[in-house]
Amino acid sequence: MIRPSPIGAATPPSRSPARLLAFLPALVLFFSCGPSLRAAPVTFDLPAQPAGQAVLAFSQQAQVEVIFSTDDLRSVQSAAVVGPHEPAAALALLLAPTGFTARRNLRGKFVLVPAPPPVGALRGRILAPDTGGARGIRLNLDGTRFTTTTDRAGAFSFSALPTGTYTVVATSSGFQPLQITGVPIEPGRTFTLDAQTMRVASETTQLEAVVVQGSSSRLRPFDRGQRSDAPRVAAGNLDLPRTEDDVLPYTVYDRQQVARSGAVSLSEFLARAVVDSDATSRPPEQTAGADLASVTGSTNLNLRGYKSEETILLVNGRRLPEVAITSSGGGQSSQQPDVNFIPLSLVQRVEVLPVSASALYSGNPVGGVINIVLRPEAEGTEVTTTYTNALRRFDAPQSSVSLLHGHSFLEGALRVLFSATFSRTEPATEAELGHIRAHPRLSPPLSDPLYHATPNLRSAAQLPLFGPGTSPVTSVARGADGTGGLAAFTGRAGVRNFDLFDSVGGLANSAASIDFSYGRRQQGESYFGSATYELTPWLQLGFNGIYTRTTAHRGYQVFRGDLTLGAANPLNPFGQPVLVSLLETAPALGADYNEARVDFSSFVVGALVRLPADWRASGDLQYGRNLTHYRGLAGVDSERWQQLVDQRIYNPLRDTQLSGPPAAFYDRALRYYGARDRFVTLGDYTTLDAALRITNQNLLLPTGRTTVSFGTDFRENQISSYAGRRVYGDGSLAETPAPTGARRVERISLFGEVQTPLLPARWLPSFIREIKTEIAARYVAADTSQESNLAPTGGLKLDLAGGFSLRATVATSNRLPAPVLSRAVAAPPVNPGSGGGEISYVRITDPRRGNETNEFVTASELINTALRPESAVTRTLGIVYQRGHVHRFRASLDLADTRKSGELQFLDEQSIVNFESLFPGRVTRAAALPGEAAGRVQSVLTGTFNLAYRESQNWTAALDYAWTQCLGGRLDLYTRWLMFQRFETQLLPGSAPVDQLTTPDGVTPGLLRHRVNFGAGWSSPVFGFGVDGHYFHSRTLPVYEWSAQGARELPAQWQFDAYLQSDVARWLPWRNDRFGLRAQFRVNNFLAAEPLRHASALTGVQPYGDWRGPVYSLSLTATF
C-alpha cells in the first residue's frame, strides 16, 4: 500500500533490484536532463475527489513522485482528469481548482506549492476638456493603496492587480473628482478603460464627484450609458462640447448606439434613430425613382417637417460642400451633402439640435442641425465588417468592411489615425417585392396610351381594328417579331397588355418594369487619415483628409414611346392609322451604361495654441470638393424615333422585351450626355472655409465659471460652369447647349457664444442650485445686402434642487433669397412670354376633373426674380429631471415653436394644379367639352415663390432608465417621442391657412403627428441583448389622394427589432488581452410589418424602414 510520507512525499510501488538495474540508464538520463525532456503521454482515469487522494492516484498512474503536504490538500477538491495527457499537463489540470500548482525541483520531482493569487491589469486615458491628454491627474483605486499619475498623453496603467471589481477615482486641482465605478479585473487579462474626460469645477460643483460606469470598448461595447467626450484637438471638432443637459435641447447618439444599429450607412442609422427626421422618405440608395437625383443624390435628413436644405449637416463642426447635379431644366441644383461617405467606424458621436440656430452654425438650420463628430484618435487596430440581407426568399445584400488603425509616437506627442472602408449595396427589385403588381392602377380609357410589357395599339380614330363591331384596341403577342402581319394579332381583338416590362437582364429604372430597382446598385470606397502633433506644450498642429468615391447604377433606362403607324406603312396590317404605345430599352449599351460617380474630398489643416489662463486659440482651413460624373442617356428624341418608323427602319410591332432596337435608333434617336460612351461632369461644387476662434472653458467671472467662444470665419462656395451639351450617337447636337456660368459666393461672419451662470451661487436660494445662460450671435456679411444678416440666439436654464431643471431658448435663422447657386440659360418658353427651361412631360392628377390622371402635361419652370429673404424664429421651453447612480433615471420634455416668414417654396406640377385658384396663370387648359367641369390640363409652369408663413409646434420627450448593477450587468430602458401639436402654412397673404396635420394640401408631405422609438437592453462585459421598437402614427392624406386611396389616411404601424451581442474572443483557444472580437446579430422588423398601401405613390406602397421588409445583419469587430 502506498502511504504519504510525514513530510508529504508520495512514492510509487517498490521494484525488485533486478528491475531497477534494468531501468538505471533511463533514470540516469532522466535526472541529468530533468524537466527539459517531455514525458510520453499517459492515459489517466482520475475522477474529481479530495485533492490528497487525487495526487496519490496520479502518482500511481503516472509512475512519478510528488511531494506535498497532506494538511494543505485536506480541504480542497481536485478536478477530473480523463484520457491521454503528459504527466505535467495532467497534474496542472488536476490542481486547477485547488489553489495549488506543481513545480519540478532539480531532481525532476513534482513539488506542490500554493499558486500565486490571480492578477490582472488596468490601463486607460484621462482627457482634459479641450486639450487632449490630461497630464498629472492622480488616480487611486478606492479602498486600496494602488495609486498612479497620468503621463503627458493622459495615459495611466496599473499592473499586478488582484482580481475583483474596483472604483477608480481621478482627482486634480481645478477639476471635479471623477469616479469610475464597476471596473472588473480578471485574471491574466488587461482591462482597457474607455477614455474619460475631466470636467472643470465650478463654485457649486468643486466637491461633487462625477460618477460614470467603468467600461471598455474592447470588452463592453453594448452599454447605452457609455460616454466618451472627444478632446479638442487641432483640425478636430470646432464646436464646443455639447450634452443633453445643455441650455439648448441637444440629443446625443454615441458610438455604441451607432454600432448596435446594425446599419451599413450613416444615413440609414439617422433616418431610423432620429425621431425628428422624415419617416416617409427613403435615403437615396433606397429611393424608388428614375431621376438623376436618385442616382447621384445625397441624404434626405430633413428635421421636424422642414425641407432637407433647412437641416444643416456638419462634420466636426464644419459645413461640407453640397452635391451639385443637373436639374431637369438643364441647369444645376444643389442637394444636401452625402453623409454616407463617413464610415460608421469613424463616428464618435452624433449631436442633433432640432431648433433654428444660425448663430451657432451659420446657414439656414430652421429644421435643425446634425453635427457628426469623428473619433479624434484610436490606439491599435480595428476591423469591422457588417452584412445585411433580406430574411425572405430573395437576395438583396448590403455589406461593408472597414479597417481603422491608430498609433501614438514620441511618448504620445504624435498621434496618427488611418481608416479605409469599402461598401456594396444590391437593391431589391419588383420581381422580388411585388408591390407594384399587388397594387395595380385602374384601367385607363381605351383612347389613352398604355405602356406595359408588349406594345399596346389603338386606332387613331377609335375605329374597329378587326372589322365592324370589333374593338379599337389590341396588343402585340409575347415573342412576336413584328413580321407576322394581321395573323400575328389573331384572337387579340380588345386584348390590352397590363403586364410589367421584362428587360433583357439586370435592373431597370422604370416602375413599368418587373426589374424596377427599389434603390440603386452602389459600391463605395472611403479613405481617411489624420495626424496631430504636440510641437510644444503650448502648440498643437493637426491635419485630416478624406477621399471617397461612390459608383451607382439604376440599370437599364426604359423609354416610353407613342408612335404612329400610317395606313400606308408596310408594317401596318390594319389598313388605318394606329397609335402604338410601347416601352423600349438600349440593351446594346449594357445594363450599367447609366453610371454615376460621385467623388468627395476634404482636407483640413489647423493649429491649436494654448494660452495662459486656459485660453485657447485655434485656426484651421478646409478645402472640400464634390465632383459628380455621369455617363448616361438624356432621353430619346420622339420626332426622330417617329422618323425611323416612317422610314420602316424601326418596327414597333415586335415584342421589345426580346429584341433590341436597330443600330439607327442608337445613332439617330437616343440622346447622350456629352457624347456616347463618355463621362461628363454634371456638378463640380467646391468650398473653402477658414476659421479663427478664441475659447476659454474655464474663465472665472464674478458669477462663476464661464465658457467663452468668439471669432470669425470665411466661406467661399463655387459651382463650376456646366456646358449642358447633349448629342446624338452620331455626334451631332441634340439641342442647343444650355450652359450655366460659374458662380462664386463669398461670405464672412463674426460670431460669439457665452455660457455662464447668471448669478453667483451664493446669491441663490437653497432650492436653486444654478442659473445658466447661453447667448450667441452671428453677423454674416456678403457682397449683396440681401445676403447680409444678424442672427442672435439666447437661452436660460435653472437647475433646481431634487434633480429638476427648467430651460428656455429663443433662436433665429436667415436664408438668402436664391434657391440655387446657378441656373441654366432659358430655353424657348412653353408659351411665349410664360417660362423657360427644358420642356418635359409629367403626370398629374386633376382635382377639377374628378382626380383624373393625365400623363401628357408639358411642364417647365418659371424663373422668379422677385424673391425675398426668408427668416425664422424658434422658441423652446423644457423641463428635465434626472436622479440616481445605481438606478439612474432621466426624463425631459421640450416644446419647440417655429414661425417662418417668406419661406422659399418650390411648387411642382401637382402642387400648381392643386392650387390653380391661387396661380391661374400657371395652368393652361384645353377648352372644356360639353358636360365637363374643366378642360384637360395641357401645360404647367412650376417655380419658386415666397410663402406667407409656416408655423409648427412640436413636443419632444425622452425617458431613460439605467440599472447599473442588474444581475452582473446593466439594464437600459429608453423612449423617444415626437408629437406635432400644430403645423400650419399660408401660401399667399390673404389665402386661408392650411392645417397640414388634419387637412394637408401636399405642400408639406409626410407629416406624422406622432413618432416614437423605444427599447430595452441588458449588457454585461461579455454578453448583451435587447429589443427596439418604432411607432409610426397614422398619416392624413391630401384631399386629391382620397379618391384613389379610398380612405383619408394611412393607418399607423408598429415595427420591432431585436439584437444579440457577445464578446466571442473568450471562446477562442488562445487568450490575449490585446485581442478582442465582438459579434452582433440583429433582425429589424422581425414581426414582418408590411408596407402600407398608398395608391398615389410610384410603387403603390408607403414603406417605413427598409424596402426589403424583415432584414438581418451580422457584424463582427476585431480589435488588436
N, C-alpha and C positions, 0 to 999 in steps of 0.2 A: 504494500500500500504506500502511496506517495503522501508525505506529510510536509507541510511547510516548515522551514527551519525557524527557530525562535527569532532570527533576525529577518525572516520573511523570504528565505530562499526556497524556491521550488525546483526539485531535481527530477530528471527523467528516470525511468526504471533502470536498475543495475544491469550491467552486461558482464559476461564472462571475460576473463583476462585474454583468452584467445581472440574473442571478437573485437576487444578493444585494440589489440595489436594489429588486427587487420585494418582497422579504421585509422591507425596512427598517422599515415601520410596525409590523409584528408584533414585530420584535426590540426596537424602542423600548418598546412596551407591555410586553413580557416582562421586560426589565431594569428597568423602572420599578416594576412590581408585584412582581417576584421571586416568592418562594415562596408568596405569598398566593393565586396562581392555581393551579388544579388542571389539570394537563395531560390531554389526551384519552387514553383507553386505547390501548395499542399491543399488537399481537399478537406475543408473544415465542416463540422456539423455542431455548432455551438448555439444552443437556444439562449434567449435572454434569461438571466439568472443573477443571483448575488455575485458581485464582481470578483470576490475572492475565489469562489468556486469556478467561475469562468476562466480565470487566469490559470488555475491548476489544470483544467481541462485543455486549455490552449497549449500548455507546456507539454502535456502528454501527446496531443495530436501533432504538434509541430516538432517535437523532439528537440526543444530548445529550453534553456534555463532562464527563468525570470526571477528577479529579486524585487520583493515588495514587502510592505508592512501589512499584516493581516488586519490590524486595528483600523488603518486608513480605509480599507476596502470593505469593511464590515457593513456599512450602512448605505452603500451605493449599488445600483443595478447596472449590469452590462447591457450592451446591445447584442442582438443575434448576429452571428457570422456563419453563413452557409455557402458552400461552393469553393472552387479553387481560388486561392489567394497566396501571394507571397507572405511569409510569416510577419514581416514588419507591417505590411498593409493590413493584414487581418487583425493584428493587435491594436492598430490605430482605430479601426472600426469598432472593435470590441470595447475600447475605452472611451469612445466618443461622448457618451452621456455621463461619464463618471467624474469629470473634473481632473482626471489624471492623464499623463502622457508617458510614453516609453522612450527611453534613450539608451543607446548602446554604450557600454563602457569600453575601455581599451582592450579588454579580453573578449569583446563581442557579445557579452551577456546583456539582456534587456533589464533595465532598472526603471521602476515606476516612480515618478516624481509628480507633485502637483502641477497641473497645467497653469501657465500664466493667465491672469484674468483677461478676458477678451477685450480688445480695444478697437477703437475706430478713430477717425479724424474728421475735422471740420474745417472748411475754408469758405471764403466769401469775399464780398467787396462792399464797402460803405462809400456812398456818394454824397458830395456836398450838393446843396440845392441847385447850383447852376455852374459849377466849375469842374465837374468830373470827379475824380477820386478825392476823397476827404482824408487828408494826412493827419496823423497824430490822434485819431479817435481811440479812446481807451475802451476795450471790450473785456467783459467779465462774464464767466459762466455763473449765474446766480446760485448761491449756496455752496460754491466751491472756491478753491484758491487759484483756479486757472484764469490767467489774465494775459492779454497781449495788446499790441498797439498797431494801428494800420500804417502801411508804408506810404510812399509817395503817390502810388496809384490807388490808394484806398484799400488795398488787399490785406487780408489777415488769414491766419491759419492756426489751428490747434491740432497737435499730434498726440497720439497715445492717450486718448480719452476713454475712460471706462464706458461700456455700453449703457444706454439709458436715454432718457428724454430730458433735454436741458432748456433753460431760458437764457438767451444771450442778451446782455444789457450793454448798450453803447452810450457813452457819455462824452461830452466835450463842452468847453465853455462857449456860450452863445447859442447852443442848440438844445432843443428839448431832448430829454433822455429817450432812447429808443429801446423798447423791449421786444425781442423776437422770441415768441413762445413756441413750444412744441417742436423743438429741433431734435430729431431722432438720430442717435449714433448707434450704428450696427457694427458687429464685429467684422474686422477686416475690410471695412469699406470707408470711403471718404464721402461725407455728405457736403455737397456744394450748395450753399445758400444762394437764392436769388439776390441780386444786388438790391440794397436798401438805401433809401435817401433820408438823410437827416433833415429835420425841419428847424428853421430858425425860431428861437424862443422869443415870445413877446412878454410883456409885463404880466399878463394874466395866465401865460402857459409855461413860464420858465421852469416850473417844478412838475408840470404834468407830463407824464410819460406817454409817448406814442406807442401803442401796442399793436403789433402785427403778427400774423401767423407765420412761423418758420416754414419755408417751402423751398424746393429745389426744382428748377426747370428740367433737370435730368430725371429726377425720381418722382416728382409730383407735379405733373403738368395739368391737373384736372381741377384745380381749386378756383372757383369763381371769385373768391375773395382775394386772390393774389394781386399784388400791385407792385410794379417796378417803374418808378418815375425815371424818365430819361434825363441824364445830366445835360447841362448846357455845354455844348462844345462848338468850336469854330466850324462854320459851314453846316451846323446841325439845325435843330429846331429853333426857328426865330421866335416863336411865340412864348409868352410867359407860361409857367406851369399852370394847368387848368385841372380842376377837380369838380366832382358833382356837388361839392359843398360851397362852391363859389357864389358870389352875388348873382352872376348870370347863370341860368339853368342849363348847365352842360350835362350831357350824357357821355360816359366814357366806356369804351369797349377795349379790354386788354388783349394781350397776345394769346392768352389761353382760350378766351372766348372765340377768337377767330379760328384757332386750331380745332376747337371742339365742333365747329360748324360743319366740318367735312367739305367745305366749298373748295372749288378749284380756282375760282376767280374772286377778286375783292368785290366787284360789283354785285356778284351773287350773294355774298355774305351781307353786304349793306342793305340790299333790297329786302332780304329776309329778316334781318335782325332789327333794323331801324323802323320803328312803328310809324315815324313821321314820314316815311318815304311812300312813293306811289306803289300800291299793291297791284294795281290793274294793268300796269305796263311791264313788258319784259325787257331785260337788258338786250343790247344789240345782238349779242351772239345767240339769243333765243328769239329774236324778232322774226315774226312771220310776215315778210314783206319782200318786195322786189326792187325797191328804190336804192339809190346809191348809199343813202344813209344807213340802210340795213346791212350794207357790205362794209363800209368804212367807218360807220358811226361809233360813238363812244358810249358812255353810260347814260342812263335816264334817271339819275338820282335827284328828283325834284321833291322838296320837302314841303309839307303842310298844304298841298294842293296848288302850290305856285309852280311856275314853269321851270324847266331844267336850267335855263340861263339865269334864274333868280336864286340858285343854290351855288355858292362858291365852293370850289374844291381846291384844297391846299395840300401840299406835301411839305412837311417840316415848316409850316407857316408861310410857304411861298406859293404864289399862283403859278399855274402851268399854262403853256400855250394850248389853245383850243385846237380841235380838229377842223380844218378848213376843207370843204368839199364843194363841188359844182352843184348848184341848185338846179331844180327842174326848169328854171327860167333861163339857164345858160350862164348865170353869174355865179358868185360864190357865197356861201353862207358858212357860219361857224357853229360848232357844237361844243358841248362840254368836253373837257379833257378826259381821256380814257384812263380810268383808274386801274384797269386790268393790266397795265404794263407794270404795276408794282407787284412783285412776288409776295405771296402771303407770308413766306418765311421772313421777309424783311420788316413786317409790320410790328411795331412795338405797341401802339395803341391807336385808337381812332376816337377823336373828340368831336362830338356833334353838338352844335349850338343852334337850336331851332327857332331863332329870332333874328330880326334885322340887326346888323352890326357892321355897318360901313366904317365906323370909327376905328374898329379893331382890325378889320381885314380888308378894307377898301372894296372896290367893286360894287355889286348890286345884290347883296345877300338878303333879299326880302324873305325868302323861304327859310334861309339859314346858312350855316357854314359847316363843312365837314373837313376837319384837319387830320391828315394821316401822318402820324409821327413814326419815323423809321427807327429801327434799332441803331443806337449810336455806336455800339461796339458789341463784340462777342469774343469769347475765348474758347478756342477749339474748333471742331468741325461738326457740322450738322447736315445730314442728308435727309430730305423729306420727299416722300412720294405719295400721291393721292390718286386713286382710281375710282370713278363713279360710273354706274350704268343703270339701266332700267331693270326692275325686277320682273317685268313682263317678258313675253317671248319675242323680244327683238333686241337688236344690238345698236345702241347709241352711246358709245363710251365717251367720257371726258377724263383726261389724265394730265398729271403734271409731275415733274420731278425737279427738285432744286438742291443745289449744293451751296452751303454757306460756310465760310471759314474766316475766323478772326484770330489775330495773334498780337501780342504785345512784345515790343522790343525795348531795349535800353531802359530796363527796370520800369517799364510802364510808360515811359515818356512818348513812345511812338506806338500808336495802335492802328492796325490796318484791318480792313474788312473787305471780303470779296464774296459775291453771290452770282450764281448762274442758274437760270430757271428755264425749263422747256415745257410747253404745254400743247395739248392737242384736243380738239373737240370735233365730234361727229354728230350731226343733228339727226333727230328722228324725222321720218317722212310720213306723208299722208297714207302711204301703203301700210305703215305700221300703226299709226294712231287712229286713222279713220274718222276724224272729227268732221271733215267736210262732207264725207259720204253719209255720216249719221245725221246730218242736219242739212238736207238738200233744200235749195231755194225753190220758190213757186215757179211753175212752168210759165214762161213769158208768152205773150200773144204770138200767133203764127207769123205775123208781119215783122217781129223783132228778130235780130240776129241771135244765134245760139252757138257758143264756142265750146266744143267738147271733144271727145276722143277722135271721131272722124268728122269730116266736113258735113255741115248741115246746109241743105239747099232750100230755097223758097222762090216761088215765082215772083218776078219783079213787079208784075201787075196783079198778083194774088189770084191768078187763074189756075185751073186744074192742070196738073203736070202730066197725068196719065190718061187723059180723056175726060169726057163730060162726067161730072159728079164725083170726080176723084179729088184727092187732097192737093192743095198747092204747095205742100212741103214734103221733103224726103231727106234721106241722108245716105252717105257713102257707106257701103258694107265694109266690115273689117277685112283686111287683106287685099282690097281692090287695088289694081294698078292704074285705073283711070282709062283703060283702053277697051273696056267691055261694052261700051255703048249703052243703049237703053236696057239691054238684057242684064247688065250688072245691077240694075235697080228693081229687078223682078221681085214682087212681094214686099216692096219697101215704100209703097204709097202711104203717106201720112206718118211714116216712122221717123221720129226725130231721135238723135243720139244724145243721151244725157250722161254718158259715162265720162270718167275723167281721162284726160290725155295721158298716154303712157309713152314717155320718150324712149330713145334707143338705149338708154342706160345712164345711171348716175342721177344726180339731183336735178331739180328744176325749180325755177323761181316764180312759177305761176300757180295760184290756187286752183286753176283748172286742170292741173296735172296731178296724177297719183304719186308722182315723185317729188311733189312740193315739199320743200325742206322747212321744218319748224326751227329755223335758226340758220346758221352758216357753218360750213366746214372751215375750221380755223386751226392754225398752228402758230405758235409764238415762241420767241426766244428773248431772253432778257439777261443783261449783264450789268452788274452794279459793283462799284468799288469806292472805298472811302479810306481816308487816312487823316489822322490828327497827330500833331507833333507838338509837344511841350518844349518849345525852343528855349524858353527861360521860365522861371517860376511865375513871371507875370505876362508872358506872351505865348499864345497857342495858335498854331496855324492849322487850317483844315482844308480838305478837298473831297468832293464826292462827284461821281459821274454815273450816269445810267444810259444805256442804249438798249432799245427794244425794237423788234420787228414783228409785226403781225401780218400773216398772209391769210386771206379769207376768200372763200368761194361760195356762190349761191347756186352753182350748177348751170344747166342749160337755160338760156334766155328763151322764153316762149313768146312768140309774136301772134297777135290777133290780126286776121285779115278778113275784109269784107269785099270780095271780088265779084265782078260782073262777067258772066259768060254771055256774049251776044248770041242772038239767034243764028247768025251766020257762022259762028265759030265752029270749026270741025270737031272740037272737043265736046260741044254741047249736043246731047242726043234728044233734047226735049222740044226743039223747034220754036222756042220762045226765050226771051231773055230771062236768066235766072241769076239770083244772088247767092254766092257761096260764102258761108261764114266758116272759117277754119282756124286752126292753131298750127303754127309752123316753128321749127327749130333750125339750128345750123349745126348739125352733128359733125360735119367735116372739120369744124374748128375745135372740137373736143369739149368734154363736159366742164373742164376747168378753164376754158378760154377767158371767161369773165373773172378776172382775178384782181384783187385789191391788195396793195402792200402799204402798210402804214408804218413809217419809221419815226420813232420818237427818240430824242436825245436831250439830255440836260446835264449841264456841268456847273458846279458851284465851287468857288474858292472864297475863303473867308479867313478872318483873323479875329481873335478874342484877346483883349487886353484887360488884365486885372489891375485895377487902380486902387489907390489907398481907400480905406473906409468902406470896403465892399462894393465900390463902384466897378462896373464892367462896361467896356466899350467894345462893340462888335461891328464889323463891316464885312459885307460879302457882295459878290457879284455872281449872277446866274444868267446863263445863256440857255435857252430852250428852243427846240425846233420840232415841229410836227410836219412831216412830209408825206403826202398821200399820192401814190402812183396807182394808175389803173390801166388795165388792158381789157377792153371790152367793146360791146356793141352799143351804139347810141340809138338804136331803133331801126326801123325799116321804112323806106320811102313808099308810101301807099300808091302814088301815081306810077312810079317805076315798076312796082310789083304788078299793077294792072297792065302796064305795057307788055310785060313778059307773058301775061295771059293772052292778051290780044295778038301777040306775035306767035302764039302756040308753043312758046318755049317752056312755060310753066303750066303744068297740068294740075288744076285744083280739085279734080275728081278722084284723086288717089287717096289711099289711107296714109296720111302724113306721119303716122306713128312708125311705119315700117321702112319707108324710103325717104331720104332727104331731098331737098330741092336741087335743081340743076346748078351747075357752076355759075351760070349767068346771074343767078339770084345772089350769090356771094359777091360778085363783081359789080353789079349794077343796081341792086335794090338795098342791100344791107348798108347801114351807115356805121362807121367805126370812129371811136375816139382817136384823134390824131392820125393814125394810119393802121392798116391791118398788121396784126402780129407785133405791135409795138406798144410799149408802156408810155403813158403820158402823165404829166403832173397835173392832178386835179386840185391840189391845195398845197401851199407852202407857207406855213404860219410860223413866224419866229417871234420870240420875246427876249428882251434884255432887261434885267432887273438889277438895280443896285440899291443897297440899303445901308444906312449908318444909324445905329441906335445906342443910346446910353441907358443902362439899367442899374438899379440898386434894389435888391430884395431884402435889405437889412438896414434901411435908413431909419434912424431914430429921430422921431418928431415928438413934440410935446404930447400928442395924442397917443403915441405908441409906435410900434414897429411898422414901417411903411414900405411898399413896393412902388417904385417909380420906373417908368419906361418912356422915353421920348426919342424922337429922331426924325429922319427924312428918308424918303425913298423915291426912286425914279423908275419908271416903267415905259418901255417902248414896244409897241405891238406893230407888226408889219405883216401884211399879206402881199406876197409877190404877184406880179401880173400874170394873167391867165389868157392864153390865146383863144380858147374856145373853138378850136379847129375840129371839124367833123368832115370826114371824107367817105367816098365810096371805095369799094375794094379795088377799083382800077386807078385810084389815086386822085380822082377829080373831086373838087369840093362839093360836099353835100348841101352846104348852105354858106351864106356869107359869114365869116368868122365874127363872133361877138366877143371881142376882147374886154377884159377888165384891167384897168390900170392899177398899178401897185399903190397901196395906201399905207401910210405910216402915221400912227397916233402916238404922241408922247405926252406923258403926264408926270407931274412931280407932286408929291404930297408931303405935308408936315403933320406929324401925329404925336400924341402924348396920351399916357394912361397912368392913373394913380389909383392904388389900392391901399387904403389907410383906415385905421379906426377914426370914427367921427369925434369921439370924446375920450379922454384918458379913463382908464378902467377905474381909478379911484373916485371918479365923479359919478359913477353909475350906481343905481340902486342894486340891492343884492339879487333881485330876480333877473337882472340883465347882465350877462357876462361880457358882451362886447357888441359894439355897433360898428359894422364895417361899411365902407363906402367904396364905390368904384366909379371913377369919372374918366371918360376918354373922349377925344375929339380928333378929327382928321380934316384937314383942308386940302382939297385937290385943286391944283392949278393946271390948266391946259391952254392950248392955243386958241380955243374959242370960249366965249363967255358961257355958252350953254353947257359946256363940259366942266366948268369950274363950280365947286360946291363945297359946303361945310356940313359935316355930319357929326353931331355930338351924340354921346351915349352916357347914361348915368344910372347908378343903382345903389340900393341901400339894403343891408342885411342885419337883422337883430338876432343875436344868439342869446337865448333865454335859458334860465336855469331849468333843469329837468330834461334837457336834450332837445328842446324845441327851438326852431329858428323861423323867422319871417323874412321874406325878401321881396323886393320890387325893383323893376328897371324900366327905363324908357330908352329905346334905341331907334336910330333913324338910318335911312338908306336912300341913295340917289342913283339915278341912271341917266346917262347921256342920251339924247334923242336920235340915235341912229341904230336901227335894229341889226345891221350888219356892217362890217368894215369895208366891203367892196360890193359893187353892183354892176351888172352887165350893161353894156350899151344896148339901148332899147331896140328890139326887132320891130318889124312892121306891126302896127297895132291890130287887135282883133276887129274893132270898128274904128273908123277914122276918128282920131281925137280921143279915144277911150283909154287905152292902156298900152303896155309894152311888154316885151319879153316873149319867150317861146310859147306858141300855142300848143296846148296838149288836150287830149280827150280824157274826161273824167266821168265817173258815175256819181249821180246824186239821187237822193230820194226827195220827191216833190210833195211837200205837205199840202199845197193848194190843189193837187190832183189826186188826193186820197193816198198819199205816200207812194205814189207810182215811182218805179225805178227807171231812170233814164241814163243810159251808158254812152250817149253821144252828145255830151255837152263840151263845148270848147271853153278852155279856161286860160287866162293869163293874168299877170299881176299888174295892178295899177300902182305906180310909184307915188307915194305921198311925200311931198316936200314941205309940209307944214306941221311936222310932228313936234310936240313939246317935250321937255324933260319930264320924267316921272319921279315921284318921291313917295316914301313910305315911312310910317311911324309904327313901331311895335311897343306895346306896354305889357309888362308881365307882372304877376302877383303870385307868390307862392309861399308854402309852408313846408318845413322839413322837420322830421322827428327821427332821432337816432339814439340808440342806447345799447349798453351791454358789451361784454368782452367774450365770454364763453358762449352766451346766447346773444347774438348781435341782431338788432332789428333796425331797419331804416325805412322810412316812408316819406314820400314827397308828393306834393300836388301843386301844379303850376298852371295858371291861366295866362294865355297869350292872346292879345287883341291887336290885330294888324289892320291898318287902314292905308290903302294905297290910292293915290290920285294920279291921273294922267298916264295910266299904265299902257305901255306899248303892246298892243294886242294884234296878232295876225289872225285874220279870219280866212279860213279855207273855203273851198267851193260850197260845201254843205252848209257851213255856218252862214255864208252870204245868202243862200237860198232860204234858210230858216228865218233870217232877219230881213227879208226882202222889203217889208214895210218901212224899215229904217234906212235901207240902202236901195231904193227903187232904181237908181241909175246904173247899178252894177249887175242887174239881171236883165237879159234880153230874152223875150218870149216870142214864139210864133203866134199868129192870130188864132184866137180860140175858135174852135168849130162849134156848131150848134149843140147845145146841151152841155158844153164843157165850162167849168168854172174858170179855167185859165188855160192859155195855150202852153205848149210844151216849151221847156227851157232850151234855148239854143246856145247861149254863151253866158259866162260868169266872169266878173273881174274881182279877183282876190286882192288883198292888200293889208297893210298895217295902219292902224289908227290909234288914237288915244282913248282908252276907256274913261268914262266919267269917274268911277271909283270902284274899288273892290275892298270888301271888309270881311275879315274872318275872326272868329273867336274859337279857340280850341283849348281843351283841358288835357294835360299830360300828367299821369300818375305813375309812380314807381314804388313797388314794395319789395324789400329784400330781407330775408331772414337767414342767418347762418348759425349753426350749432357746431362749434369748432372742436368739440370733444364727443362726437357721436359715434359710439361703437368702434373706437380706434381710428376714426376718420373724421370727415367734415360733411355735414348736411347743408345744402343750399336750396332755398326756395326763392323764386323771383316772379314778378309780374310787371309788365309794361303796358300801359293803356293810353290810347289816344282817342279823344272824343271831340268831334266838331259840334259846337253849340250853335254856330252861325257861320254861314258863308254866303255872302250876298254880293251881287255885281249890278252895276248900272252901265249899260253900254254907252249911251249918249245923254248929255244933260237934258232933262225933261222926259226921258223914257222911263218906263216903270222898272223899279228894281226887281231883280230876279233872285229868288231863293234857290241856290244851287244844290241844296240838300233835299228839298221836297219837290221842287218843280224845275229841275235843271233844264237849261237850254242848249247844252253842248259846248258852251264857252269854256267851262271848267270840268272836263270829263274825268270820270274815275274816282270821284269822292266817295269815301266810306265814312258814315257817321261815327262808327266805332271800329277800332282795330286793336287787338290785344295779343301780346306774346306772354307766355307764362311757362314755367317749368320747375323741375325739381331734380336734384342730382346729389349723389353721395360719392365721396372720393377718399381714398387712403393713399399712403405713399406708393402703393403698387397696384391699385385697382380703382376703377371708377365706373359709374353707370348713371343714366338719367333719362328723363323724358322732357321734351319741349313741345309746347302746344301753340297753335295760332288760331285766332278767331277773326274772320272777315265778315263784317256786318253786311246786311242786305244793301243793295245799291239801287237807288231810284234812277230810272232811265229817262232820257229826254222824251218829250211828247212825240216827236216824229218817229221814235222807235217802238212805240206801244203797239201799233197795228201789226208789224212784222213779228214782234216778240209774243204777242197775245197776253201780255202782262205789263204792269207798270214798273216792275223792279226785278232785279236778280236776287235770288234768295241768299241767305247767309251760309257760310261754310266754316267747318272746323277741320283742322289738319293737325296730325301728331307725328312727332319724330322721336326716335329712341337711339341711344348710343351706348356703347360698351367700350371701356378703355382699360389698358393694362400695361404695366412695366414688364415686358417679356424678357428683359435681359436676365432676370433671375432664373429663367428656365434654361438658359444656355449652359453647356457643360463646363464652361470656364467662367470665372468671376473676376471682373476687372473694374475697379471703381472709376476708371476713366472712360468706360464704355457704357452707353445706355441705349436701350432700344424700347421705344414705345409704340403701341399699336392702338388703333381705334377702328371700330366697326360701327357704322351709323346707317340707319334707314330713315329716310324722310318720307312723310306721308304714308306711314305703314298701314293705315286703315283704308288706303286707296280712294280718297275723296276724288270724284271725277270733276273735270272742268264743267262749269255751269253753261247751259245753253244760252247763247247770245246771238240772236238772229242777225243783228247788224254788223257783227264782227266778220272779218275776212274769212276766218276759219269756222265761224258758227258757234264758237265757244269763248268763254272768259276763263282763262286759267289763273289760279293763284299758286304761285310756285312754279315748279318745273313742268315743262310740256310733257316730259316723259312719264309723268304720274309717279307712282312709288319708285324711288331710286335708292340704291345702296351706295355707300362709299367706304373704302378701305384706305386707311392712312397709316404709314409707317414712318417713324422718325428715329434715326440713329445719330447718336452724339458720341464723339470721341476726340 
